[in-house]
Amino acid sequence: MRNFLFLPFFLIFHFVSHSNILMIDSLRLAQSLNTGNQFQDNFFDGLNKKAIGNYNEAIKAFHSCLELIPENPTVLFLIGDLYLKDKSYELAEKNLNRSISLDPDNFWFKEKLYRMHVEKGDFNQAIKILKSLTYKSIDFKNELVDLYFKNGDFDLALDMIEILDTKYGYSQFRDRIKIDICKNASICKESFEKNGSRETSIKSNEASAEDFLKSGDLEKAIEFYQKAIEDSPISIKSVINLSDLYLKTEHYRIAFEFTKLQLDIFPTLIELYFINGTALYKLNKIAKSIEILEDGLDYIFEEDSIAFNYYHLLAKLYKETNNITKANSLIDKVNSLK
């Protein structure tokens, strides 16, 4: 028989370190109800079986605990967790919900239920629970943004990104989600704009710009991409195409200034680093061109279509500044991408 009052220090530390102080409370409750020894034996038997992966036997042991204390939220939580490990989602949800109903303010119980819904792909239910957990840390707020995105709630995701960026500053994680959303110009609009007329205007201006681009009238294409960006400043498609057109029409100073401004909004968009660096090179600002291109290396992937030209330009700049070692290293990368 185990006496809880003399539990080994390392075991108590294990509980506390995992924020499961309620386990200790459960054992104290068992002692106060004169079921202490029997409850403890079943309880620790369940923990031992769980530790070695014998989930069915662990569940049986914890059910024996419930026979002694039927409404013990911690035991119900542990049973729910075991069913979850076994992918028995219905039983897991039933027991986790029971534990939460008995201890509605318990963060860990709710988090486990939230993780279960994510695992199942039930994002609507996961979002409902996660909203009550975001007070805990910025990580949970970012997870809510991600869930909105995965659930197709793009306006909600953009709204929350704007709020979090304003409060906490830029996040590469959130920026990547924003870029993924904004690749579709019909979705990407300022989060507070919900009316269809603005969306129609964006589509119309972009369509006109593309028509002029196909016909070779680059200046007219620039004009309509500028209008599209006025309607939706976070239209990725328009931003990239307009930046590229400034280069093609040799408006290098404008290309540099425009992409510099856009990098404050989209600091992980690799196309902007490339166009900015190219514009600086054309303006004979070699050192600054190298600097901005090196900054962009953190955001480039070799499977990106732009990778070949990006590495080629930077290798050329290294060669012009007699940094042969770095130049050769990038030339090897260029050759590997051919």
MARTORMI-13439 format. One line per 4 residues: number of its first residue (from 1); their letters; for each residue x negated, y, z negated of N, C-alpha, C. Coordinates in steps of 0.001 Angstrom, whole numbers, plus 500000, padded with zeros to 6 digits. Last residue first. Example, Ala and Ser with C-alpha at 12.3 -4.5 7.8 and 13.67 -1.06 7.14 Angstrom:
<pts>
2> sa> 487150 497750 492920 486330 498940 492860 487100 500030 492130 ~ 486810 494310 492200 487700 495500 492200 486800 496700 492200;
</pts>
This chain:
<pts>
338> klsn> 480041 523645 562316 480276 523613 563767 481050 522363 564160 ~ 479334 523588 559716 480741 523877 560005 481059 523814 561495 ~ 476647 523264 559595 477470 522159 559089 478945 522345 559410 ~ 475755 525724 560489 475576 524551 561355 476448 523383 560909;
334> vkdi> 476361 527264 558226 476992 527559 559514 476920 526343 560425 ~ 474625 526138 556368 476072 526029 556157 476825 526265 557456 ~ 472200 526889 557522 472500 525460 557350 473999 525247 557147 ~ 472472 529612 557218 472439 529057 558577 472729 527561 558538;
330> lsna> 472212 529852 554480 473526 530074 555085 473585 529557 556517 ~ 469492 529256 554219 470481 528487 553472 471867 528630 554095 ~ 468306 531238 555755 468225 529846 556200 469257 528969 555498 ~ 468898 533482 554136 469377 533409 555520 469394 531962 556003;
326> ktin> 467528 532958 551799 468995 532978 551768 469571 532863 553173 ~ 464915 533098 552923 465373 531921 552180 466895 531843 552158 ~ 464663 535640 554036 464679 534474 554913 465224 533233 554203 ~ 465330 538538 553941 465595 537540 552899 465781 536195 553603;
322> ntek> 465053 540647 555718 463899 539773 555453 464092 538839 554256 ~ 467272 541906 556514 466622 542470 555321 465467 541581 554844 ~ 468098 540352 558588 467716 541735 558893 467014 542398 557713 ~ 468811 538049 557201 467668 538009 558119 467169 539419 558418;
318> ylka> 471069 538903 555868 469900 538475 555093 468645 538498 555971 ~ 472714 539339 558091 472322 540471 557250 471104 540127 556390 ~ 473026 536722 559019 472435 537741 559891 471930 538933 559080 ~ 474368 535606 556875 473037 535098 557236 472298 536112 558104;
314> llhy> 476759 537017 557056 475913 537208 555882 474496 536704 556146 ~ 477743 536045 559519 477461 537469 559330 476513 537690 558160 ~ 478002 533300 558931 477153 533739 560038 476772 535209 559876 ~ 479875 533214 556897 478502 532793 556617 477536 533296 557693;
310> ynfa> 482078 534191 558443 481658 534840 557193 480199 534506 556888 ~ 482433 532415 560516 482048 533796 560825 481511 534525 559596 ~ 483116 530093 558922 482018 530086 559899 481521 531501 560166 ~ 485404 530849 557383 484132 530513 556737 482951 530608 557700;
306> isde> 487894 531189 558423 487006 532347 558461 485592 532016 557976 ~ 489293 528924 557924 488914 529189 559314 487906 530325 559417 ~ 488244 526997 555123 488873 528210 555641 488376 528484 557059 ~ 486697 524991 554201 487733 524595 555152 488487 525806 555702;
302> efiy> 485074 526213 552395 484481 525869 553686 485511 525392 554696 ~ 486413 529087 550883 486356 527632 550929 485895 527236 552326 ~ 485776 531933 548871 485788 531296 550183 485688 529786 550032 ~ 485431 533317 546559 486809 533058 546985 486905 532373 548343;
298> dlgd> 482837 533903 546040 483571 533165 545006 484945 532710 545486 ~ 482044 535536 548104 481670 534121 548161 482418 533277 547132 ~ 482535 538219 547758 483608 537383 548290 483302 535901 548320 ~ 480126 539257 546939 481245 539243 545990 482345 538290 546451;
294> elie> 478751 539106 549342 478354 538215 548245 479457 538133 547192 ~ 480047 541165 550676 480169 539799 551187 479759 538777 550125 ~ 479231 543363 549194 480657 543009 549212 480861 541585 549718 ~ 476400 543270 549628 476972 543243 548276 478431 542796 548291;
290> iska> 476113 543543 552374 475676 542306 551714 476343 542169 550348 ~ 477066 546169 552592 477740 545082 553291 477389 543739 552660 ~ 475191 547583 551186 476557 547532 550657 477357 546415 551317 ~ 472986 547187 552906 472928 546730 551510 474328 546600 550912;
286> iknl> 473919 548382 555339 473554 546969 555252 473602 546453 553811 ~ 475601 550327 556831 475456 550254 555376 475127 548797 555018 ~ 476312 550830 559451 474886 550761 559107 474641 550843 557599 ~ 478847 550464 560131 478515 551817 559681 477060 551920 559225;
282> kyla> 478849 547781 560544 478977 548636 561721 478650 550092 561390 ~ 478761 547020 557854 477648 546679 558750 477664 547581 559985 ~ 481261 547886 557012 480058 548493 556434 478832 548224 557311 ~ 482847 546125 558525 482947 547571 558737 481712 548286 558190;
278> tgni> 482101 543686 557368 481826 543939 558786 481857 545429 559089 ~ 483077 543998 554759 481644 543823 554993 481253 544103 556427 ~ 485826 544200 555333 485144 545283 554640 483637 545214 554889 ~ 486259 541688 556481 486486 542894 557280 485784 544091 556656;
274> fyle> 485591 540010 554290 484905 539879 555579 485045 541157 556408 ~ 487366 540819 552300 485921 540918 552061 485163 540895 553391 ~ 489771 540160 553541 489477 541566 553248 487993 541780 552969 ~ 489720 537394 553646 489710 538154 554898 489336 539614 554672;
270> iltp> 490008 536569 550985 488686 536505 551604 488604 537302 552902 ~ 491477 537813 548294 491791 537593 549713 490512 537700 550536 ~ 491314 538454 545679 490810 537130 546059 491034 536826 547541 ~ 492434 540958 545142 490991 540769 544926 490460 539378 545245;
266> fidl> 494613 542791 546228 494396 541374 546536 492913 541024 546366 ~ 494361 545363 545229 495660 544682 545126 495496 543182 545296 ~ 491797 546059 545747 492294 546323 544391 493618 545605 544148 ~ 491666 545548 548418 490989 544612 547523 491361 544856 546056;
262> qlkt> 492848 547777 549549 493624 546541 549474 492981 545506 548551 ~ 490741 549636 549458 491965 549877 548693 492749 548578 548496 ~ 489009 548397 551239 488562 548669 549871 489764 548891 548959 ~ 490497 548448 553562 490272 547155 552902 489753 547333 551479;
258> fefa> 490443 551255 554067 491710 550536 553898 491497 549219 553154 ~ 487730 551855 554339 488512 552500 553284 489810 551741 553002 ~ 486999 550201 556560 486324 550096 555263 487199 550652 554140 ~ 488725 551137 558541 488752 549718 558159 488124 549528 556784;
254> iryh> 487878 553775 558746 489238 553498 558261 489347 552049 557789 ~ 485315 553315 559752 485476 554030 558494 486856 553753 557890 ~ 485901 551994 562184 485168 551315 561115 485330 551996 559754 ~ 487629 551556 564510 487882 552538 563453 487220 552012 562176;
250> etkl> 487496 549779 566622 486270 550463 566199 486527 551640 565259 ~ 489538 548140 567113 489609 549454 567768 488460 550364 567339 ~ 488845 546016 565500 488861 545816 566952 488899 547135 567714 ~ 489191 547151 562919 487873 546721 563398 487838 546653 564922;
246> ylds> 491916 547598 562892 491023 548741 562687 489607 548401 563159 ~ 492779 544960 563127 492957 545880 564256 492088 547128 564116 ~ 492231 543961 560599 491517 543412 561752 491614 544341 562962 ~ 494078 545431 559103 492641 545542 558823 491825 545082 560022;
242> lniv> 496460 544456 560205 496105 545868 560363 494614 546078 560122 ~ 496350 541763 559406 496368 542108 560830 495983 543563 561073 ~ 496362 542001 556587 495243 541358 557285 495193 541783 558749 ~ 498819 543367 556150 497554 543896 555631 496369 543315 556399;
238> skis> 500737 541669 557270 500517 542998 557842 499180 543579 557407 ~ 500455 539420 555564 500307 539300 557016 499983 540647 557648 ~ 501052 540400 553007 499717 539895 553328 499471 539880 554832 ~ 502671 542963 551818 502840 542033 552931 501457 541597 553408;
234> ipsd> 502836 544812 549806 502170 543542 549514 502471 542493 550579 ~ 504259 547048 550638 502812 547181 550443 502096 545863 550181 ~ 506662 547332 552764 506258 546291 551816 504747 546318 551647 ~ 506925 549727 554144 508120 549056 553624 507769 548031 552558;
230> eiak> 504296 550225 554807 505030 551247 554051 506281 550645 553419 ~ 503800 548004 556333 503161 548088 555016 503807 549176 554165 ~ 505233 548647 558621 505599 547444 557867 505032 547497 556454 ~ 503831 550885 559490 505213 551043 559037 505655 549845 558196;
226> qyfe> 501439 549654 560216 501426 550676 559166 502828 550892 558604 ~ 502343 548104 562297 501871 547426 561085 501801 548407 559917 ~ 502906 550146 564098 504024 549392 563522 503596 548549 562316 ~ 500324 551187 564670 501404 552071 564205 502511 551283 563516;
222> iake> 498973 548960 565676 498544 549578 564417 499672 550417 563824 ~ 500328 548683 568071 500409 547611 567080 500017 548146 565708 ~ 499482 550973 569346 500896 550850 568996 501095 549752 567941 ~ 496794 550280 569660 497139 551469 568879 498609 551439 568452;
218> ldgs> 496885 548016 571330 496444 547884 569946 496825 549083 569083 ~ 498403 546560 573590 498493 547952 573139 498168 547985 571640 ~ 498521 543950 574403 497221 544611 574441 497239 546063 574022 ~ 500711 542422 574092 500613 543163 575355 499298 543923 575483;
214> klfd> 500349 541481 571524 500300 540530 572637 500125 541235 573980 ~ 500738 543864 570128 499454 543171 570036 499286 542205 571207 ~ 503384 544412 570611 502375 545322 571157 500986 544678 571142 ~ 504458 542235 569180 504726 542394 570614 503682 543296 571268;
210> easa> 503601 542770 566594 503113 541567 567269 503336 541645 568777 ~ 505058 545101 566068 503593 545133 566055 503022 543939 566807 ~ 507649 544085 566132 507236 545081 567123 505718 545143 567218 ~ 507529 542418 563895 507811 541843 565216 507373 542799 566318;
206> ensk> 507096 544296 561895 506070 543287 562158 506267 542659 563534 ~ 509499 545729 562053 508224 546402 562301 507116 545404 562604 ~ 511359 543687 561434 511438 544425 562691 510108 545084 563030 ~ 510639 542861 558860 510591 541908 559969 510545 542634 561305;
202> iste> 511121 545261 557461 509792 544644 557466 509646 543728 558670 ~ 513866 545593 557897 512923 546598 558381 511516 546031 558477 ~ 514889 543423 556529 515084 543510 557977 514098 544483 558595 ~ 514218 544181 553942 513634 542968 554507 513740 542976 556025;
198> rsgn> 515840 546418 553646 514384 546568 553572 513696 545364 554210 ~ 518368 545263 553814 517950 546226 554832 516446 546414 554833 ~ 518873 543607 551628 518507 543006 552903 517994 543991 553922 ~ 517508 544377 548383 518487 544548 549452 517960 544051 550785;
194> kefs> 515740 544273 546332 516523 543077 546563 517418 543195 547803 ~ 512886 545318 544913 513706 545543 546099 514442 544266 546451 ~ 511195 544689 542907 512421 545376 542524 513343 545620 543705 ~ 509005 543500 544106 509920 542660 543346 511206 543366 542964;
190> ekci> 508383 544136 547471 508268 544615 546104 509372 543983 545282 ~ 508051 541022 549201 508488 542405 549131 508326 542847 547702 ~ 507909 538153 550837 507034 539078 550127 507522 540508 550248 ~ 509661 536847 552496 509815 536697 551049 509080 537805 550321;
186> sank> 508883 537427 554994 510303 537597 554702 510578 537472 553215 ~ 506202 536744 555101 506546 538164 554978 508009 538383 554644 ~ 504492 534439 553524 505760 534519 554235 506297 535935 554058 ~ 502411 534987 551951 502089 534512 553296 503338 534469 554165;
182> cidi> 503245 535550 549419 503278 536633 550397 502833 536219 551793 ~ 502817 533235 547964 504183 533703 548203 504214 534651 549392 ~ 500037 533161 547982 500786 532036 548549 502227 532439 548853 ~ 499497 535551 546622 499074 535393 548014 499857 534273 548688;
178> kird> 500510 534920 544102 501082 536037 544860 500730 535926 546336 ~ 498793 532863 543386 500220 532576 543555 500878 533671 544392 ~ 496427 534318 543218 496520 533238 544199 497978 532864 544447 ~ 497016 535983 541088 496812 536567 542410 496927 535510 543499;
174> rfqs> 497074 534270 538934 498326 534892 539375 498194 535464 540780 ~ 494303 533570 538900 495348 532545 538982 496647 533142 539517 ~ 493011 535989 538520 492805 535275 539779 493885 534219 539987 ~ 494535 538798 537187 494265 537376 536968 494116 536698 538320;
170> ygyk> 494251 542110 535795 494221 541191 536926 493889 539763 536505 ~ 496102 542928 532769 495069 543097 533776 495105 541985 534810 ~ 498189 542793 530993 496963 542068 530655 495817 542288 531643 ~ 500245 544521 531959 499984 544389 530525 498607 543817 530223;
166> tdli> 500182 544343 534731 500213 545657 534089 499791 545567 532625 ~ 500274 541609 535089 499099 542345 535569 499018 543720 534916 ~ 502817 541071 534028 501623 540546 533360 500360 541274 533798 ~ 504503 542419 535861 504558 542722 534426 503267 542293 533732;
162> eimd> 503820 541168 538277 503658 542620 538127 503616 543016 536653 ~ 504564 538544 537684 503162 538857 537999 502897 540343 537800 ~ 507310 538859 537450 506532 538531 536257 505048 538796 536475 ~ 508032 539445 540088 508366 540375 539001 507471 540127 537789;
158> lald> 507176 537124 541375 506532 538405 541684 506805 539439 540601 ~ 508950 535251 540216 507501 535089 540075 506781 536411 540314 ~ 511399 536224 541061 511109 536176 539626 509612 536046 539381 ~ 511088 535848 543819 511275 537200 543287 510958 537252 541796;
154> fdgn> 510864 533024 543972 509741 533881 544332 509872 535302 543788 ~ 511605 530315 542996 512113 531587 542463 511061 532673 542699 ~ 510702 527822 543665 511220 528660 544738 511815 529967 544270 ~ 509451 526373 541785 510900 526204 541856 511528 527055 542957;
150> kfyl> 506861 527244 541941 507145 525869 542350 508639 525628 542535 ~ 507262 529867 540880 506773 529655 542246 507140 528261 542750 ~ 508063 529306 538284 508948 530083 539159 508563 529852 540621 ~ 505722 528007 537450 506968 527249 537580 507985 527988 538447;
146> dvle> 503906 530139 537425 503658 528988 538294 504936 528177 538514 ~ 505043 531744 535436 504878 532262 536801 504740 531102 537787 ~ 504730 529973 533306 506078 530344 533732 506049 530927 535147 ~ 501991 529912 533050 502674 528681 533451 504094 528980 533920;
142> nkfd> 501574 532481 532112 501082 532125 533444 501749 530847 533953 ~ 502705 532146 529598 503294 533124 530517 502850 532826 531946 ~ 500951 530336 528518 502324 529900 528757 503055 530880 529672 ~ 498668 531941 528346 498648 530724 529166 500061 530256 529491;
138> isky> 499156 533874 526483 499226 534271 527885 499251 533052 528793 ~ 501111 532344 523823 499864 532790 524451 500114 533179 525896 ~ 503654 532366 522520 502492 531728 521904 501177 532227 522492 ~ 505794 533292 523870 505255 534165 522823 503914 533652 522301;
134> tlsk> 506703 531286 525503 505730 532231 526062 505142 533178 525026 ~ 508676 529588 524719 507318 529285 524262 506302 530353 524653 ~ 511065 530035 525877 511030 530174 524416 509634 529935 523852 ~ 510550 529455 528505 510835 530850 528155 510758 531079 526647;
130> liki> 510437 526682 528539 509186 527440 528537 509403 528900 528156 ~ 513121 525923 528751 512390 525689 527501 511149 526564 527421 ~ 513745 526784 531350 514588 527173 530213 513835 527030 528896 ~ 511790 525451 532874 511771 526915 532768 512576 527381 531562;
126> aqnf> 512642 522803 532678 511335 523185 532138 511262 524693 531921 ~ 515044 522885 534061 515059 522621 532625 513748 523040 531971 ~ 513951 523460 536625 514983 524317 536024 515031 524138 534509 ~ 512181 521385 537216 511640 522698 536894 512676 523627 536267;
122> dgke> 511638 518390 536982 512872 519123 536706 512492 520530 536249 ~ 509500 516749 537233 509786 517635 538356 511085 518392 538199 ~ 508643 515246 535150 509757 514708 535938 510018 515524 537200 ~ 506761 516999 534123 506315 515700 534631 507381 515069 535520;
118> vhmr> 508477 518996 533216 507518 519285 534287 507065 517988 534947 ~ 509773 517618 531178 510549 518081 532328 509642 518440 533506 ~ 507587 517190 529439 508300 516052 530011 509078 516470 531258 ~ 506899 519738 528657 505948 518968 529468 506632 517782 530137;
114> ylke> 509223 520311 527108 508898 521100 528303 507961 520326 529226 ~ 508877 518520 525041 510047 518385 525910 509828 519148 527216 ~ 506533 519592 523929 506534 518221 524446 507703 518005 525402 ~ 507424 522108 523113 506401 522006 524157 506380 520607 524765;
110> kfwf> 509217 521461 521093 509714 522063 522333 508691 521937 523460 ~ 507457 520458 519189 508540 519614 519684 509041 520141 521033 ~ 505856 522668 518721 505259 521480 519326 506320 520536 519873 ~ 507523 524597 517471 506918 524863 518780 506487 523579 519474;
106> ndpd> 510458 524432 515799 509172 523750 515926 508626 523898 517343 ~ 512920 525400 515288 511848 526381 515438 510480 525742 515656 ~ 514695 523283 514871 514796 524076 516103 513686 525091 516313 ~ 514844 520474 513779 513814 521478 513476 513698 522415 514680;
102> lsis> 516963 519042 514700 516705 519015 513255 515679 520061 512833 ~ 516788 519443 517402 518032 519843 516730 517859 519883 515217 ~ 514310 518287 517904 514443 519743 518007 515709 520224 517302 ~ 514915 515591 517614 513910 516190 516726 514030 517711 516734;
98> rnln> 516768 515289 519686 517190 515079 518294 516205 515725 517324 ~ 515113 515724 521881 516214 516660 521611 516721 516514 520177 ~ 513487 513476 521649 512897 514808 521511 513974 515847 521218 ~ 515346 511436 522115 514680 511541 520817 514041 512904 520598;
94> keal> 516179 512013 524785 517150 511842 523697 516494 512056 522336 ~ 513776 511994 526229 514545 513236 526101 515526 513160 524937 ~ 513101 509278 526001 512195 510315 525498 512966 511605 525251 ~ 515195 508057 527311 515034 507821 525876 514111 508866 525250;
90> eysk> 514680 509099 529888 515983 509294 529251 515887 509120 527738 ~ 512023 508300 530527 512363 509705 530343 513682 509924 529604 ~ 509740 506374 530069 511169 506156 529800 511781 507515 529467 ~ 507004 506447 530354 507823 506953 531462 509313 506635 531295;
86> dkly> 505532 505975 528156 505980 504784 528880 506874 505137 530073 ~ 505250 508468 527145 504037 507801 527623 504383 506582 528472 ~ 507908 508794 526326 507375 509601 527424 506120 508965 528005 ~ 508047 507094 524174 508868 506793 525348 508371 507577 526568;
82> ldgi> 506294 508547 522514 505945 507194 522962 506762 506781 524184 ~ 507737 510888 522077 506431 510962 522724 506014 509594 523269 ~ 509930 509870 520663 510119 510503 521968 508826 510571 522758 ~ 508600 509047 518355 509273 508051 519192 509488 508610 520597;
78> lflv> 507758 511528 517407 506764 510512 517756 507368 509427 518640 ~ 510266 512733 516925 509329 513320 517885 508309 512284 518354 ~ 511204 511105 514900 511936 511167 516168 511049 511738 517276 ~ 509328 511777 512957 509385 510400 513455 510122 510358 514790;
74> tpne> 510001 514469 512576 508669 514103 513036 508644 512690 513609 ~ 512664 514475 511625 512342 515059 512935 510980 514642 513472 ~ 514612 512066 510296 513263 512605 510132 512783 513154 511477 ~ 517104 510874 509564 517016 512160 510255 515651 512809 510029;
70> pile> 516775 508412 508133 517338 508450 509492 517108 509758 510249 ~ 514591 506865 506441 514946 508294 506499 515464 508566 507913 ~ 514754 504107 506888 514588 504617 505526 514974 506093 505430 ~ 515024 503855 509551 515975 503114 508718 515915 503594 507274;
66> lcsh> 512831 505235 510440 514142 505883 510539 515203 505150 509734 ~ 510835 503340 510086 510809 504564 509274 512179 505234 509268 ~ 511551 501611 512065 511648 501138 510682 511601 502317 509714 ~ 510858 503153 514208 512288 502921 513978 512521 502374 512563;
62> faki> 508110 502909 513987 508718 504208 513683 510232 504087 513496 ~ 507818 500233 514746 507372 500672 513421 508027 501994 513036 ~ 508763 500297 517371 509444 499475 516363 509087 499940 514953 ~ 506825 501936 518535 508220 502386 518487 508999 501604 517431;
58> aeny> 504622 500250 518323 504617 501529 517609 506043 502055 517462 ~ 505327 498223 520048 505228 497914 518625 505225 499191 517779 ~ 505224 499715 522447 506462 499043 522028 506454 498735 520535 ~ 502536 500610 522615 503625 501559 522412 504917 500893 521942;
54> ngia> 499601 500205 522032 500687 499231 521904 501975 499994 521587 ~ 497406 501875 522023 498199 501763 523243 499300 500731 523207 ~ 496116 502360 519728 495534 501304 520565 496368 501043 521818 ~ 497701 504359 518614 496300 504656 518914 495673 503618 519836;
50> kknl> 500101 503053 518086 500052 504088 519124 498612 504335 519566 ~ 499341 501470 515960 499768 500823 517205 499722 501822 518368 ~ 498800 503495 514076 497741 502579 514509 498088 501916 515835 ~ 501322 504674 513783 500195 505467 514275 499073 504577 514798;
46> gdff> 502765 502479 512747 503138 503088 514023 502005 503896 514626 ~ 501434 502164 510349 501428 501060 511307 501779 501579 512699 ~ 502111 504511 509131 500719 504324 509543 500568 503141 510497 ~ 504894 503977 508792 504429 505168 509489 502999 504976 510007;
42> ndqf> 505014 501681 507256 505584 501680 508609 505024 502831 509446 ~ 503732 502660 504947 503220 501479 505644 503722 501444 507086 ~ 505398 504822 504249 504005 505049 504637 503432 503869 505408 ~ 507775 503492 503595 507760 504442 504704 506333 504640 505203;
38> qngt> 506895 502069 501366 507394 501351 502539 507365 502247 503772 ~ 506124 504201 499660 505183 503158 500062 505628 502435 501325 ~ 508521 505997 499539 507173 506385 499948 506303 505268 500459 ~ 510997 506142 498790 510756 505185 499880 509308 505291 500340;
34> nlsq> 511754 508101 497007 511412 506770 496487 511318 505711 497585 ~ 511899 510569 497989 513115 509759 498094 512885 508322 497629 ~ 509359 511527 497750 510382 512157 496912 511682 511362 496920 ~ 508072 510022 499711 507759 509788 498299 508841 510361 497392;
30> alrl> 509174 511180 501987 509402 509758 501708 509134 509445 500246 ~ 508139 513748 501838 509579 513547 501710 509888 512099 501357 ~ 505469 513170 502321 505846 513727 501021 507341 513535 500770 ~ 505670 512329 504938 505220 511386 503921 505568 511880 502520;
26> sdim> 506497 514684 506159 507347 513494 506229 506970 512495 505150 ~ 504328 516359 505736 505591 516666 505067 506521 515456 505060 ~ 502550 515152 507478 502262 515116 506047 503535 515396 505257 ~ 503828 515819 509815 503627 514407 509487 503367 514252 507991;
22> lins> 503671 518555 509895 504967 517955 509569 504852 516467 509289 ~ 501215 519127 510837 501372 519171 509388 502699 518539 508973 ~ 499965 518969 513345 501053 518058 512974 501195 517977 511460 ~ 497813 520193 514593 499007 520984 514281 500202 520112 513947;
18> hsvf> 495553 518765 514692 496474 518604 515807 497804 519292 515542 ~ 494347 519272 512311 493681 519757 513513 494559 519619 514735 ~ 496000 517923 510540 496014 519381 510563 495436 519904 511863 ~ 495350 515216 511112 496706 515724 511250 496700 517237 511431;
14> hfil> 492609 515196 510544 493086 514822 511871 494486 515373 512105 ~ 492595 515820 507847 492012 516777 508794 492487 516488 510212 ~ 493673 513476 506860 494426 514720 506704 493915 515760 507686 ~ 491546 511829 507552 492856 511582 508135 493729 512823 508026;
10> ffpl> 489406 512745 506083 489301 512802 507543 490659 512611 508202 ~ 490223 512256 503433 490126 513630 503926 490126 513682 505449 ~ 492629 509683 502845 491262 510108 503149 491249 511495 503772 ~ 495215 510224 500444 494826 509985 501833 493391 510432 502055;
6> flfn> 496380 510298 497973 494948 510010 498042 494534 509630 499464 ~ 499022 510704 498286 498306 511717 497518 496803 511512 497590 ~ 499915 508437 499556 499648 509631 500351 498821 510660 499598 ~ 498746 505318 499134 499288 506422 498357 498917 507708 499069;
2> rm> 499597 502293 500700 498843 503534 500737 499523 504559 499851 ~ 499163 498801 500000 500000 500000 500000 499124 501255 500000;
</pts>
